[in-house]
Amino acid sequence: QLQLVESGGGLVQPGESLRLSCVASGIIFSIERMGWYRQAPGKEGELVARISSDGSTNYADSVKGRFTISRDNAKNTVYLQMNSLKPEDTAVYYCNRYPSIINLGYWGQGTQVTVSS
C-alpha cells in the first residue's frame, strides 16, 4: 500500500531556500504522476507543483520561477527545491500522486515550512 514520507522542512528567513524530499513506497513510482501540495492554517490545500512520469512539470503561478520539482525514479523520491522563499509560502507541505485532494484518502505526515524573519 502507498506510503509517503516527506522531509526537509524547517524555519527559514525570507529569501532563503529549502529542499524538500518525499520517498514513496507501495507503488510503481516511475509511472506515477507526482505532486507537491501545501496547506496553510485556515486555508484550502493547494497543488504547488507536479511532475509527470516523463519529467514534464507544471507549477502554481504563486511559485513559478522560484520552485523546482524533480524526481529520482531509482530512489522512488520526488523533490521540491524552494528558492526565494516568502512568508506566504509558510504551510505544511505534502507529496502525493497527482491528482489528489488534501484530506481525502491517504496522506503522509507532511513537513512544516515556516518562512519568517
Contacts in CASP RR format, 6 or more apart in sequence:
PFRMAT RR
TARGET T0000
AUTHOR 0000-0000-0000
METHOD contacts of the structure
MODEL  1
QLQLVESGGGLVQPGESLRLSCVASGIIFSIERMGWYRQAPGKEGELVAR
ISSDGSTNYADSVKGRFTISRDNAKNTVYLQMNSLKPEDTAVYYCNRYPS
IINLGYWGQGTQVTVSS
1 26 0 8 1.000
1 106 0 8 1.000
2 24 0 8 1.000
2 25 0 8 1.000
2 26 0 8 1.000
2 27 0 8 1.000
2 97 0 8 1.000
2 106 0 8 1.000
3 24 0 8 1.000
3 25 0 8 1.000
3 26 0 8 1.000
3 108 0 8 1.000
4 22 0 8 1.000
4 23 0 8 1.000
4 24 0 8 1.000
4 94 0 8 1.000
4 95 0 8 1.000
4 96 0 8 1.000
4 106 0 8 1.000
4 107 0 8 1.000
4 108 0 8 1.000
5 22 0 8 1.000
5 23 0 8 1.000
5 108 0 8 1.000
5 109 0 8 1.000
6 20 0 8 1.000
6 21 0 8 1.000
6 22 0 8 1.000
6 93 0 8 1.000
6 94 0 8 1.000
6 95 0 8 1.000
6 108 0 8 1.000
6 109 0 8 1.000
6 110 0 8 1.000
6 111 0 8 1.000
7 20 0 8 1.000
7 21 0 8 1.000
7 22 0 8 1.000
7 111 0 8 1.000
8 18 0 8 1.000
8 19 0 8 1.000
8 20 0 8 1.000
8 21 0 8 1.000
8 111 0 8 1.000
9 18 0 8 1.000
9 20 0 8 1.000
9 93 0 8 1.000
9 111 0 8 1.000
9 112 0 8 1.000
9 113 0 8 1.000
10 18 0 8 1.000
10 111 0 8 1.000
10 112 0 8 1.000
10 113 0 8 1.000
10 114 0 8 1.000
11 114 0 8 1.000
11 116 0 8 1.000
12 18 0 8 1.000
12 85 0 8 1.000
12 113 0 8 1.000
12 114 0 8 1.000
12 115 0 8 1.000
13 115 0 8 1.000
13 116 0 8 1.000
13 117 0 8 1.000
14 85 0 8 1.000
14 86 0 8 1.000
14 87 0 8 1.000
14 115 0 8 1.000
14 116 0 8 1.000
14 117 0 8 1.000
15 83 0 8 1.000
15 84 0 8 1.000
15 85 0 8 1.000
15 86 0 8 1.000
15 115 0 8 1.000
16 85 0 8 1.000
16 115 0 8 1.000
17 81 0 8 1.000
17 82 0 8 1.000
17 83 0 8 1.000
17 84 0 8 1.000
17 85 0 8 1.000
18 82 0 8 1.000
18 85 0 8 1.000
18 113 0 8 1.000
19 79 0 8 1.000
19 80 0 8 1.000
19 81 0 8 1.000
19 82 0 8 1.000
20 36 0 8 1.000
20 79 0 8 1.000
20 80 0 8 1.000
20 82 0 8 1.000
20 93 0 8 1.000
20 95 0 8 1.000
20 111 0 8 1.000
20 113 0 8 1.000
21 77 0 8 1.000
21 78 0 8 1.000
21 79 0 8 1.000
22 34 0 8 1.000
22 36 0 8 1.000
22 77 0 8 1.000
22 78 0 8 1.000
22 79 0 8 1.000
22 80 0 8 1.000
22 95 0 8 1.000
23 75 0 8 1.000
23 76 0 8 1.000
23 77 0 8 1.000
24 32 0 8 1.000
24 34 0 8 1.000
24 76 0 8 1.000
24 77 0 8 1.000
24 78 0 8 1.000
24 95 0 8 1.000
25 76 0 8 1.000
27 97 0 8 1.000
29 73 0 8 1.000
29 76 0 8 1.000
30 53 0 8 1.000
30 73 0 8 1.000
31 53 0 8 1.000
32 53 0 8 1.000
32 97 0 8 1.000
33 50 0 8 1.000
33 51 0 8 1.000
33 52 0 8 1.000
33 53 0 8 1.000
33 97 0 8 1.000
33 98 0 8 1.000
33 99 0 8 1.000
34 50 0 8 1.000
34 51 0 8 1.000
34 69 0 8 1.000
34 71 0 8 1.000
34 78 0 8 1.000
34 95 0 8 1.000
34 96 0 8 1.000
34 97 0 8 1.000
34 98 0 8 1.000
35 47 0 8 1.000
35 48 0 8 1.000
35 49 0 8 1.000
35 50 0 8 1.000
35 51 0 8 1.000
35 69 0 8 1.000
35 78 0 8 1.000
35 95 0 8 1.000
35 96 0 8 1.000
35 97 0 8 1.000
35 98 0 8 1.000
35 100 0 8 1.000
36 47 0 8 1.000
36 48 0 8 1.000
36 49 0 8 1.000
36 50 0 8 1.000
36 67 0 8 1.000
36 69 0 8 1.000
36 78 0 8 1.000
36 80 0 8 1.000
36 93 0 8 1.000
36 94 0 8 1.000
36 95 0 8 1.000
37 45 0 8 1.000
37 46 0 8 1.000
37 47 0 8 1.000
37 48 0 8 1.000
37 93 0 8 1.000
37 94 0 8 1.000
37 95 0 8 1.000
37 96 0 8 1.000
37 100 0 8 1.000
37 102 0 8 1.000
38 45 0 8 1.000
38 46 0 8 1.000
38 48 0 8 1.000
38 89 0 8 1.000
38 91 0 8 1.000
38 92 0 8 1.000
38 93 0 8 1.000
38 94 0 8 1.000
38 113 0 8 1.000
39 45 0 8 1.000
39 46 0 8 1.000
39 91 0 8 1.000
39 92 0 8 1.000
39 94 0 8 1.000
39 102 0 8 1.000
40 88 0 8 1.000
40 90 0 8 1.000
40 91 0 8 1.000
40 92 0 8 1.000
43 91 0 8 1.000
44 102 0 8 1.000
45 102 0 8 1.000
46 60 0 8 1.000
47 60 0 8 1.000
47 98 0 8 1.000
47 99 0 8 1.000
48 59 0 8 1.000
48 60 0 8 1.000
48 63 0 8 1.000
48 67 0 8 1.000
48 80 0 8 1.000
48 93 0 8 1.000
49 57 0 8 1.000
49 58 0 8 1.000
49 59 0 8 1.000
49 60 0 8 1.000
49 63 0 8 1.000
49 67 0 8 1.000
49 68 0 8 1.000
49 69 0 8 1.000
49 80 0 8 1.000
50 57 0 8 1.000
50 58 0 8 1.000
50 69 0 8 1.000
50 98 0 8 1.000
51 57 0 8 1.000
51 69 0 8 1.000
51 70 0 8 1.000
51 71 0 8 1.000
51 78 0 8 1.000
55 71 0 8 1.000
57 68 0 8 1.000
57 69 0 8 1.000
59 65 0 8 1.000
59 67 0 8 1.000
59 69 0 8 1.000
62 88 0 8 1.000
63 82 0 8 1.000
63 89 0 8 1.000
66 82 0 8 1.000
66 83 0 8 1.000
66 84 0 8 1.000
66 85 0 8 1.000
67 80 0 8 1.000
67 81 0 8 1.000
67 82 0 8 1.000
67 83 0 8 1.000
68 80 0 8 1.000
68 81 0 8 1.000
68 83 0 8 1.000
69 78 0 8 1.000
69 79 0 8 1.000
69 80 0 8 1.000
69 81 0 8 1.000
70 78 0 8 1.000
70 79 0 8 1.000
70 81 0 8 1.000
71 77 0 8 1.000
71 78 0 8 1.000
71 79 0 8 1.000
72 78 0 8 1.000
72 79 0 8 1.000
78 95 0 8 1.000
80 93 0 8 1.000
80 95 0 8 1.000
82 89 0 8 1.000
82 113 0 8 1.000
85 113 0 8 1.000
85 115 0 8 1.000
86 115 0 8 1.000
87 115 0 8 1.000
87 116 0 8 1.000
87 117 0 8 1.000
88 115 0 8 1.000
89 113 0 8 1.000
89 115 0 8 1.000
90 113 0 8 1.000
90 114 0 8 1.000
90 115 0 8 1.000
90 116 0 8 1.000
91 113 0 8 1.000
92 110 0 8 1.000
92 111 0 8 1.000
92 112 0 8 1.000
92 113 0 8 1.000
93 110 0 8 1.000
93 111 0 8 1.000
93 112 0 8 1.000
93 113 0 8 1.000
94 102 0 8 1.000
94 107 0 8 1.000
94 108 0 8 1.000
94 110 0 8 1.000
94 111 0 8 1.000
96 106 0 8 1.000
96 107 0 8 1.000
96 108 0 8 1.000
100 107 0 8 1.000
END
